[in-house]
Amino acid sequence: MSQIKPQGFTLVELMLAMTFISALLIAIAMTTIQISNIYTKGITLREVNQAGRTFSDDLKRGVAGSEPFDVTLGGADSKYRQYDGGGRLCLGKYSYAWNFGEAIDAGGALIENQYANGQAGVIRLVKVNDAGGNICKMPKTDIIKNDSTELLTEGDRDLVIHKFSIARTQYDVVSGQAMYAISFTVGTNDREQLTTNDASCRPPGDNVGNEDYCSVNQFDIIARAGNQSGE
């Protein structure tokens, strides 16, 4: 009676199995990386949008609680000061001051807004307890750090203001109310990843930095001043 010998895998079968397992592991790794990139990009988009919405809401409340104000560039009584590297807006009880991302990156004399008395810290976007609107008066005065709250933090995404503009579009003499169109751009500040006008991120094909950490968003709002009810 013949004895049946046990049979194992052939070399070809082992190679095929190893190839399949390798391909499966690579597919799992690629999927994990892609999911991680999507998650990282989502966090970046969320932080930029959240910062922009928070600033928008704050501005609307500030304008709503103010009397109509002048935003003429260079005007002696203007409540809006625009500089090459940043700007200031005074709304009565509170004022805002910011340095643009490009100025923060360059540093030195391009930093328009600084804390008084040599206090350390880079101003990105601060809300200042400034009932008299002193920081918008001419000549320009430095900002008291203890009176200020930073609305943007560097963190992992390095959020900054890239652009800001405000214009009065309507004024009603009878009601004493005025409408203002405000536009600003919030985004990350990796200079290599941004287009030349800081309006958007470079496409992935440019292969500069990690695009998952880049996001730029423009916010356009209409705010009404002179509404004493604050609605």
Sequence and secondary structure as in RCSB ss.txt:
>XXXX:A:sequence
MSQIKPQGFTLVELMLAMTFISALLIAIAMTTIQISNIYTKGITLREVNQAGRTFSDDLKRGVAGSEPFDVTLGG
ADSKYRQYDGGGRLCLGKYSYAWNFGEAIDAGGALIENQYANGQAGVIRLVKVNDAGGNICKMPKTDIIKNDSTE
LLTEGDRDLVIHKFSIARTQYDVVSGQAMYAISFTVGTNDREQLTTNDASCRPPGDNVGNEDYCSVNQFDIIARA
GNQSGE
>XXXX:A:secstr
          HHHHHHHHHHHHHHHHHHHHHHHHHHHHHHHHHHHHHHHHHHHHHHHHHHHHHHTS      TT 
TT SEEEETTEEEEE SSEEEEEEBHHHHHH GGG    BGGG     SEEEEE TT GGGSSS   B GGGEEE
S   TTT  EEEEEEEEEEEEETTTTEEEEEEEEEEE   GGGB TTSSSB  GGG  S GGG  EEEEEEEEEE
  TT  
